[in-house]
Amino acid sequence: MNEDLIERLKKRAEIRRQISTRKSVQEGQPDRIADLLDEAAKALRECTNIERTRCANIAYNYQPLGLEGPETTAYEIALEIQCIL
């Protein structure tokens, strides 16, 4: 879901920068809202990556508990661990 939102934010920023009737485009100035959309997409991607890494680390550290399995994702393991603690 986050990846979809990230792509939509980036696409909207790209579209804004291509609208020839926009004053910022006509004057060759940066589009501040498009810049904010790109910044939000970047921040969301960083948060998503940090959360994935955190979940993977939790899963790795708790392998001795027998929670790992071929179909179990790191996120699912992290959720199980949170219920255990």
N, C-alpha and C positions, 0 to 999 in steps of 0.2 A: 504494500500500500504506500509506504514512504517513497519507494522508487517512482511510482506513478506520480505522486505529488511533486517530487523533485523535477521530473521531466516536464510536467505541466508548468511549473514556475519558470523553468528555463525557456520553454517554448513561448510563453507569454512575453517574456523579456525580449526574445528575438523578434517576435511579431511587432512589439511596440517600436523597436528600433528601425523597422522597415517601413513604417507608415509615413509616406512622403509628405503628407499634409501636416504632420506634427511640427511645431515650431522648432523644437530642439533638433530634429532631423534636418530641417531647412537651413538652420544656422550652424549645423555641424557641431552642436553642443551635446554633452552627455545627457542621457535621459535618466534622471535621478530615480524615478520609480522603477525603470528597467534594471538599474543598478541594484536597487533594493531587492527586487525579485531574484536576481542572480545571487546576491549575498544570502538571502534566505534559503535558497536551494543549496548553496554550499554549506551553510551552517547545519541544515537538516541532514545532509549527507554525512557530515562529520559526526553528528550525534548518533546517527544510525550505525556508522562504523565503530564508534566507541562502544555502543551497546552490544554489538555483535562480538567484539573482542572481549568485553567483560563476561558475556555469557559463555563464550568458548573457554575462557580461563576458569570460570566456575566449574564447567563441565569437566575440564582436564583435572582440576584439583580434587574432584569428588568421584573420579572413576573407581576408586576402591569400594565405594558404596554399592556398586553393581547397577548403577543407573544408566550406564551406556548400553547402547544396542544399535544394530544396523539401521533401524528405522527412526531412532531417536535423534532429534536435532539438539544442538547445544542450547537453544532457547527453551525447549521442552525440559531438558535436564535442569536448567537454571530455575525454571518455575517449580519443578519438583523439590529442589533443594530449598527454595524459599519456604515451602510448606513444611519441610522437615525441621528447619531451624526455628 
